[in-house]
Amino acid sequence: MRNHVRSMNYYGDKPYRLQPVNTANIKTDSYQRGLDRKKVNRIAANFDERIANEPKVSFRDGAFYVFDGQHTIAARKKLNGNLDLFILCKVYDDLSAEDEALLFSQQTGVSSKPTPGITLRARNIGNDKESLEFVKANLAVGISPSYSLVRGTCRLRCINTAKNEYLRIGSEKYKEAMSIIVEAWKGHPKALIGSVVVAMCSFVNTYHGEYDRSWLVRKLSYTDPYDIVIQARSLGDDGGLKSAIKHILDIYNYNNINPLPVNF
């Protein structure tokens, strides 16, 4: 008998069959995150067969690929003395690697939701147009999304925040704002914190076509980007954002014979 998965957001319902699969035959693909041994131990310590969810695997090119449940599989194997065993799985046919990557990126519920970086990487592998264009916009100004969320020069960790700004103000204004961050502060990790990204995108969106870019880059280069973070945190959500934008505006207007008005 064939069953159906409830509400798989990206592709609608996907048919599957319940089938015992030997763990020795289950593989992972590049969209998967690395195995977290602490998580495996935690699952194993609290494992209850009666309420466990069946891992979701795709049967593709003669092999089984897990796209949801790799930590459960590892925990089951640990409980079996690290020996392979048969596990009841939800087996999906006719999925491509891209389909699997997109389904993996949408995990919700009791399973650990992938981090923003892992989600973005999976959606790129799945050829999600919006995600690919977001990455392309960042690369165009010398910024690399940090899929592992590791800090570094020109490494973007606030992926969800930045992507929301990209969608809010559009690709060209987003690239303009991010290029200012790169040039003014050399892509320092403190300059790629979410508060700074939002404030800079908001400033560019508000004063697009009105400000002198070279002047702004030069004036910002003499400042500490973390001051913007402090301003953003000072008055809460909306008030903090306005304070952060005002901080950038004040930096721009200082000793400027053509100051900009407060337009927010």
C-alpha positions in Angstrom: 0.0 0.0 0.0 1.3 3.5 -0.9 0.9 6.4 1.5 1.2 10.1 1.1 3.3 12.7 2.8 1.3 15.6 4.3 2.0 19.1 2.9 5.5 19.0 1.5 5.7 22.7 1.0 7.9 22.9 -2.1 6.4 20.1 -4.2 3.0 19.3 -2.6 2.3 15.7 -1.7 5.0 13.2 -2.5 4.1 9.5 -2.5 6.2 7.1 -0.5 6.3 3.5 0.7 7.3 2.2 4.1 10.2 -0.2 3.6 12.9 -1.7 5.8 16.3 -0.5 4.6 19.7 -1.7 5.8 21.7 1.2 7.2 24.7 -0.1 5.3 22.9 0.9 2.1 21.9 4.4 3.1 24.0 7.3 1.8 24.2 11.1 2.2 24.6 13.7 -0.5 26.4 17.0 -0.6 23.3 19.0 0.5 23.4 17.3 4.0 24.9 18.9 7.0 27.8 17.1 8.8 26.9 14.5 11.4 26.7 16.0 14.9 27.9 13.3 17.3 26.5 15.1 20.3 23.1 15.1 18.7 23.4 11.4 17.9 24.3 10.6 21.5 21.3 12.8 22.7 18.9 11.0 20.4 20.2 7.6 21.4 19.9 8.4 25.1 16.2 9.3 24.7 15.2 7.0 21.9 11.8 5.4 22.0 10.8 3.1 19.2 7.1 3.7 19.8 7.3 7.4 18.9 10.3 7.6 16.6 9.7 9.0 13.1 10.8 7.0 10.1 13.8 8.5 8.3 12.9 9.8 4.8 15.1 8.4 2.1 15.1 8.8 -1.7 15.7 5.8 -3.9 17.7 7.2 -6.8 20.2 5.7 -9.3 20.0 2.3 -7.5 20.9 3.8 -4.0 19.1 5.1 -1.0 19.9 8.7 0.0 18.6 10.1 3.4 17.3 13.7 3.2 15.6 13.8 6.6 16.7 11.6 9.6 20.5 10.9 9.2 21.0 11.6 13.0 18.2 9.1 13.8 19.8 6.5 11.6 23.2 7.0 13.3 21.5 6.9 16.8 19.8 3.6 15.9 23.0 2.2 14.7 24.8 3.3 17.9 22.1 1.5 20.0 22.8 -1.6 17.9 26.4 -1.7 19.0 27.5 0.4 15.9 26.4 -2.5 13.7 24.3 -2.0 10.6 20.6 -2.9 10.9 17.4 -2.7 9.0 15.3 0.4 9.8 11.8 1.1 8.6 12.0 4.2 6.3 9.7 6.3 4.2 11.1 5.6 0.7 10.5 8.1 -2.1 10.9 7.3 -5.7 11.4 9.6 -8.7 13.2 12.4 -6.8 16.2 14.1 -8.2 19.2 15.2 -6.1 17.8 18.7 -6.5 14.4 17.6 -5.2 16.0 16.0 -2.2 18.0 19.2 -1.5 14.9 21.4 -1.5 12.9 19.0 0.7 15.9 18.8 3.1 16.0 22.6 3.3 12.3 22.7 4.4 12.6 20.4 7.4 10.4 21.5 10.3 8.9 20.0 13.4 10.7 17.7 15.7 13.8 17.3 13.5 16.4 20.0 13.9 15.8 22.7 11.4 18.8 23.3 9.2 20.8 26.4 9.9 20.3 29.4 7.5 23.6 28.6 5.9 22.8 24.9 5.4 19.4 25.8 4.1 20.8 28.3 1.6 23.4 25.8 0.4 20.7 23.1 -0.1 18.5 25.4 -2.0 21.4 26.4 -4.3 22.0 22.7 -5.0 18.3 22.4 -5.6 18.6 25.3 -8.2 16.2 27.5 -6.3 16.3 30.7 -8.5 15.8 33.2 -5.6 18.6 31.7 -3.5 21.0 31.5 -6.5 20.4 35.1 -7.4 20.9 36.2 -3.7 24.3 34.4 -3.6 25.2 35.9 -7.0 24.4 39.4 -5.7 26.8 38.9 -2.8 29.6 37.4 -4.8 29.3 40.4 -7.2 30.5 42.7 -4.4 33.1 40.3 -2.9 31.0 38.7 -0.2 30.7 35.0 0.3 27.7 33.5 2.3 29.1 31.5 5.2 27.2 28.2 4.9 28.9 27.0 8.1 28.3 30.3 9.8 32.1 30.7 10.4 33.2 34.3 11.0 35.7 35.9 8.6 36.5 38.8 6.3 33.8 39.3 3.7 31.9 36.2 5.1 28.2 36.8 5.5 26.7 35.0 8.6 23.4 36.9 9.0 22.0 35.0 5.9 18.3 35.3 6.7 18.5 38.9 7.6 20.5 39.8 4.5 18.3 37.8 2.3 15.2 39.6 3.7 16.9 42.9 2.9 17.8 41.7 -0.6 14.1 40.9 -1.2 12.9 44.1 0.4 15.0 46.6 -1.5 15.9 44.7 -4.7 19.2 43.4 -6.0 20.8 46.6 -7.2 20.2 48.6 -4.0 21.3 45.6 -2.0 24.5 45.3 -3.9 25.1 49.0 -3.5 24.7 48.8 0.2 26.8 45.7 0.6 29.6 47.2 -1.6 29.7 50.2 0.7 30.2 47.9 3.7 33.0 46.0 1.9 34.8 49.2 0.8 34.4 51.2 4.0 35.3 48.5 6.5 37.1 46.0 4.2 34.5 43.4 4.9 35.3 43.2 8.6 33.1 40.6 10.5 31.8 43.4 12.7 30.5 45.2 9.6 28.6 42.2 8.4 26.4 41.8 11.5 22.7 41.9 10.8 22.1 45.3 12.4 24.7 46.9 10.2 23.4 45.2 7.1 19.8 46.3 7.8 20.8 49.9 8.6 23.0 50.3 5.5 20.3 48.8 3.2 17.7 51.1 4.8 20.0 54.1 4.3 20.7 53.3 0.7 17.0 52.6 0.0 16.0 56.0 1.6 18.6 58.1 0.0 19.2 56.3 -3.3 20.4 58.7 -5.9 20.8 61.6 -3.4 24.0 60.8 -1.5 27.6 60.9 -2.5 28.9 57.4 -2.4 32.6 58.2 -2.2 32.0 60.6 0.6 30.0 58.1 2.6 32.6 55.3 2.1 35.4 57.6 3.2 33.6 58.9 6.3 32.5 55.4 7.4 36.0 54.1 7.0 37.0 56.3 10.0 34.3 54.8 12.3 33.7 51.5 14.1 30.8 49.6 12.5 29.9 48.2 15.9 28.7 51.7 16.8 25.8 51.1 14.5 25.0 47.8 16.3 24.9 49.7 19.6 22.5 52.3 18.2 20.3 49.5 16.8 20.1 47.9 20.1 19.5 51.1 22.1 15.8 51.6 21.4 14.3 48.3 20.4 13.2 47.1 17.0 11.8 50.1 15.0 13.3 52.8 17.2 16.6 51.0 17.2 16.6 50.8 13.4 15.9 54.5 13.0 18.6 55.3 15.5 21.1 53.2 13.5 20.1 54.9 10.2 20.4 58.3 11.9 23.9 57.3 13.1 24.9 56.7 9.5 23.2 59.9 8.4 25.1 61.9 11.1 28.4 60.4 10.0 27.6 61.4 6.4 26.5 64.9 7.3 29.4 65.8 9.5 31.4 68.6 7.8 29.4 68.0 4.6 28.5 71.2 2.7 25.6 69.2 1.2 24.0 67.5 4.1 21.0 65.2 3.7 17.7 65.7 5.5 16.1 63.3 7.9 13.7 61.3 5.6 12.6 58.5 7.9 
